[in-house]
């Protein structure tokens, strides 16, 4: 059985460090074999679009984010990677997304892990900001 090369960069399995620059090269994807060693391999936005064209990635990620946030808002509705995969299959059956665009369960699990880390960091920053705001308002009320 052969699998089509969808959304793959040539030699992608050799890369272990990834970066999405936010400065001059915004839209580019950088990768290199070892962190801090060797030069970055760069993919331009045009190359990324060519590789990912005809793939409804935004819709798929949007559905996964919605499923993740639903579980965050209501822990009783939290979904595992397997459950999210089944939900995507149902959405494909209803024509919302293409069957070819359904990621593997391991891909979904990796996405959940990465998104959770980002979400946790954002919530930690939010807590720190709220604590600082509260402390500042308490300090100003003491000085009056």
C-alpha positions as semicolon CSV with decimal commas, in nm:
position;residue;x (nm);y (nm);z (nm)
1;X;0,000;0,000;0,000
2;X;0,145;0,337;-0,093
3;X;0,057;0,657;0,085
4;X;0,049;0,993;-0,092
5;X;0,295;1,257;0,023
6;X;0,059;1,509;0,175
7;X;0,187;1,814;0,360
8;X;0,542;1,685;0,373
9;X;0,873;1,860;0,329
10;X;1,149;1,658;0,162
11;X;1,375;1,512;0,430
12;X;1,145;1,626;0,711
13;X;1,232;1,327;0,929
14;X;1,588;1,462;0,965
15;X;1,482;1,782;1,142
16;X;1,455;1,811;1,519
17;X;1,427;2,186;1,580
18;X;1,160;2,404;1,425
19;X;1,098;2,780;1,433
20;X;0,835;3,015;1,298
21;X;1,005;3,357;1,287
22;X;0,808;3,665;1,386
23;X;1,046;3,928;1,249
24;X;1,175;3,982;0,894
25;X;1,099;3,631;0,770
26;X;0,742;3,612;0,900
27;X;0,558;3,332;0,722
28;X;0,873;3,125;0,676
29;X;0,931;2,792;0,847
30;X;1,282;2,715;0,971
31;X;1,418;2,373;1,061
32;X;1,756;2,223;1,146
33;X;1,887;1,883;1,242
34;X;2,028;1,966;1,585
35;X;1,938;2,255;1,815
36;X;2,203;2,526;1,800
37;X;2,406;2,340;1,538
38;X;2,409;2,385;1,162
39;X;2,229;2,639;0,950
40;X;1,853;2,672;0,936
41;X;1,676;2,520;0,635
42;X;1,415;2,776;0,529
43;X;1,083;2,723;0,355
44;X;0,925;3,035;0,208
45;X;0,553;3,108;0,236
46;X;0,521;3,021;-0,134
47;X;0,685;2,681;-0,077
48;X;0,464;2,617;0,225
49;X;0,152;2,709;0,024
50;X;0,261;2,482;-0,263
51;X;0,315;2,191;-0,025
52;X;-0,009;2,245;0,165
53;X;-0,237;2,354;-0,118
54;X;-0,569;2,175;-0,145
55;X;-0,552;2,091;0,224
56;X;-0,810;2,247;0,446
57;X;-0,576;2,281;0,742
58;X;-0,748;2,582;0,896
59;X;-1,082;2,404;0,917
60;X;-0,923;2,093;1,067
61;X;-0,726;2,292;1,326
62;X;-1,031;2,501;1,403
63;X;-1,232;2,186;1,476
64;X;-0,953;2,045;1,695
65;X;-0,921;2,374;1,887
66;X;-1,296;2,380;1,945
67;X;-1,285;2,023;2,077
68;X;-0,991;2,112;2,303
69;X;-1,156;2,428;2,440
70;X;-1,483;2,243;2,501
71;X;-1,294;2,000;2,722
72;X;-1,116;2,287;2,896
73;X;-1,442;2,468;2,968
74;X;-1,623;2,151;3,076
75;X;-1,390;1,871;3,192
76;X;-1,673;1,618;3,160
77;X;-1,665;1,678;2,784
78;X;-1,286;1,641;2,753
79;X;-1,192;1,434;2,448
80;X;-0,895;1,206;2,393
81;X;-0,703;1,200;2,065
82;X;-0,899;0,887;1,967
83;X;-1,230;1,060;2,036
84;X;-1,124;1,367;1,838
85;X;-1,021;1,140;1,552
86;X;-1,365;0,973;1,555
87;X;-1,531;1,316;1,561
88;X;-1,329;1,425;1,257
89;X;-1,435;1,106;1,077
90;X;-1,799;1,193;1,152
91;X;-1,743;1,548;1,024
92;X;-1,593;1,404;0,706
93;X;-1,896;1,178;0,664
94;X;-2,115;1,490;0,680
95;X;-1,897;1,665;0,421
96;X;-1,754;1,930;0,655
97;X;-1,396;1,824;0,584
98;X;-1,233;1,587;0,340
99;X;-1,142;1,238;0,458
100;X;-0,788;1,290;0,327
101;X;-0,748;1,580;0,571
102;X;-0,801;1,371;0,884
103;X;-0,473;1,343;1,074
104;X;-0,352;1,027;1,243
105;X;-0,434;0,977;1,611
106;X;-0,067;1,027;1,702
107;X;-0,066;1,360;1,517
108;X;-0,375;1,471;1,708
109;X;-0,216;1,359;2,037
110;X;0,098;1,561;1,956
111;X;-0,114;1,861;1,866
112;X;-0,306;1,834;2,196
113;X;0,022;1,817;2,389
114;X;0,166;2,121;2,213
115;X;-0,153;2,322;2,240
116;X;-0,187;2,233;2,609
117;X;0,166;2,359;2,679
118;X;0,088;2,690;2,505
119;X;-0,246;2,718;2,684
120;X;-0,087;2,643;3,023
121;X;0,182;2,907;2,965
122;X;-0,082;3,162;2,861
123;X;-0,287;3,087;3,173
124;X;0,023;3,121;3,393
125;X;0,100;3,462;3,239
126;X;-0,262;3,565;3,287
127;X;-0,247;3,465;3,656
128;X;0,075;3,662;3,703
129;X;-0,075;3,969;3,535
130;X;-0,390;3,945;3,748
131;X;-0,182;3,909;4,065
132;X;0,031;4,211;3,972
133;X;-0,279;4,417;3,891
134;X;-0,439;4,315;4,219
135;X;-0,120;4,394;4,411
136;X;-0,091;4,734;4,241
137;X;-0,452;4,822;4,325
138;X;-0,401;4,709;4,686
139;X;-0,084;4,918;4,713
140;X;-0,262;5,225;4,576
141;X;-0,546;5,183;4,828
142;X;-0,289;5,167;5,114
143;X;-0,123;5,488;5,001
144;X;-0,449;5,685;5,021
